[in-house]
């Protein structure tokens, strides 16, 4: 049985400002570092075999906080774990997008250079299938971003309800038995509470 934990990076200032981050290089804010440390503390009670992260700064920093507490020697980076490309909309708020492109700006996604959900689902689910095949029977941590993770899940488990946005430093647990995927826990942040645990 292969187990995969999908982790969204800790919070950033742009998260709080409601700005699309995409491929932008934004660091964790103070709360994000605190979230990453709490997550690392909880995960340190478990055995993990592999740690793979997006190469974007906020994910790299989250992964580094985990590495300090886990019995692992390295972080492996994969650009396919990057957030969805937001093109010209990167760094903008909803108000700014409406001012620039109008209230129907989503219809201009191709022109703006925004990666589609279907493209993200193909990229993310392809990576998940590759990881399950490369590390059978192991426990893998994947540090990534909210939208690409949700679309990756849509690609492997189309029946799964992913309407709820993934929270910062959340954990979504999957298992793969060689024939199919099961989502055991979606969007868990109980470890950020005083006495929370990740099931």
N, C-alpha and C positions, 0 to 999 in steps of 0.2 A: 504494500500500500504506500503510495507516494502522497505526502502531505505538503500543501503549499499555503503559506500565509501571505496574503496581499496586504501591504501596509501603505497607507497614504502618509506622505511627509507631514511633519509638524507645521504649525501655522506660520504665516509670513505677514508683513505689513500689507501687502497687496491683497491677501485674503480678506483682511479686515476692511480694506477700502473697496472691496468688490471689483477688483480689477482682474481682467483676464490675464493669466500668467503665460500660458503656452510654453514656448521654449526660452522665455526670459530667465536670466540668471538672478534669482532673488534669494537672499539668505533667510534663514529662520529668524523670527523675532524672539523676544525673551520668552513669551508663552510657548512658542514652537520648540525651543530648547528644553523647556520644562516638560512638555509633552513627550519629547523624544527620550528624555531620561527616565520618566515614569514607565514608558513602554519598555525600555531596555531592562529596567528592574524586573518587570513582570516576566519578560521573555527569558531572563537569565535563569529561571527555575526549570527551564525545559532544555532538551538537547536539540540543537540545530546543526545541519550538515553544510548548508550552503547559504551565502548571503549575496544577493544580486540586487543592484540598484540602478536606477536611472542616473545618467551622468550630470543632470542639472543640480545646481548648488543646493537647493532646499532638500532634495532627496539624498544627496551625498552627505550632507550634514546629519540628517536623520540616521542614515546607515552608520556613520562614524560613531554616533552616540550608542548605537546598538553594539558595535564591534568592541567597545570598551568593556561591556558587561558579559558578552557571550564568548564561549570557548571556540572561537573561530579565528583563523589567522589572516583572513583577507576579505576584501569586498571586491566582487566582480561587477563590472559596469557594462550595461547594455543600452545602447541608444534607443532601442525599441521600447524601452520602458519610459521614455520621455512623455510628457503631457502632450495632448493633441495640439498640433500647430494652429495657432490663432492668427497667423498672417499679420495683416495690417491692423487687426483689432487688438493685438497684444498690448497690454498696458492700459487699456481703456476701460472705463466704467460703462454701465448700461446707458446712463445719461449722455455720455460722450459719444457712444455709438449712434444713438438716436439723433443727436445734433449733427453728426457727420454724414450718416447714411440714411436717416429716416427711421420711423418706427418699424418698418419691415426689413431692417438690415439683414436679418437672417436669410432672406431670399437671395441676398447678394454674396453668400458665403464663398462661392467659387471665385468671384471677382476680387473679394477681399483676401482670399488665400487661406480660408479656414478649412482645416482637415475635416472631412465628413465623418459622421458616426460610423458608417459602413467601412470606411478606410481604417478607422481606429479599431473597430471590432476585428477586422482581418489581421491587422498588425499585432494587437494584443493577444488574441486567441491563438495566433500562430506561435507566439513566444511561449504561451502556457503549454501548448502541446509539445513544443520542442523541449522545454524544461522537464516535463513529465517523462519524456522518452529518454532524456540524457541522464536523469538522476532517479531511476526507478527505486522505490523503497526508501527514499531519503526524505528528509524534512527540509524544505526550502523556504527562505524568506525573500520576498520580492518587495523592494521599496520603490514606490512609484507615485502616481498622481491621480486625482479623483476621477476625471473624465475618461482617461485611457483605461483605468482599471474597470470602471463600470461597463465600458464598451467591450473590453476583453471578456468580462463575465457574460455579456449578451452573446458574444460569439461562441462560447462553449456551453452555455446554459440558457438558451433563448426563453425558456419558461420561467426563469428566475425574475422576481420583481426587483428591479434596480432603480425604481423611481426615487427612493430616498438617496440624496447625495451623500457620498462618503465623507465622514468627518475627518478633520486633521488628526493624524496619529491613530486612526482606526485600524482594526484588524478584521479581515475577512478570511475565514478558513475554508480551504478546499481539500478534498481528497480525490485521488484517482486510483482506481483499482485495476487499471490496464485496459478496461473496456469503456469506462465512462467517468464523468465528473459528478461529484456531489458537493454542494455548498453547505457546510455544517454551521457556519455562523457568518452573518452579514453585518458589517459596519459596527463592530463592537468597540466601545470606548470605556467600558467599565473599569479598565486599568487606570484611567485618569481620575477616578473617584478615590476617596480615601482608602477604602478597603475593597476595591473592586478586583475582580479576577477575569481573565479571559478564558472562556470555556472552549 
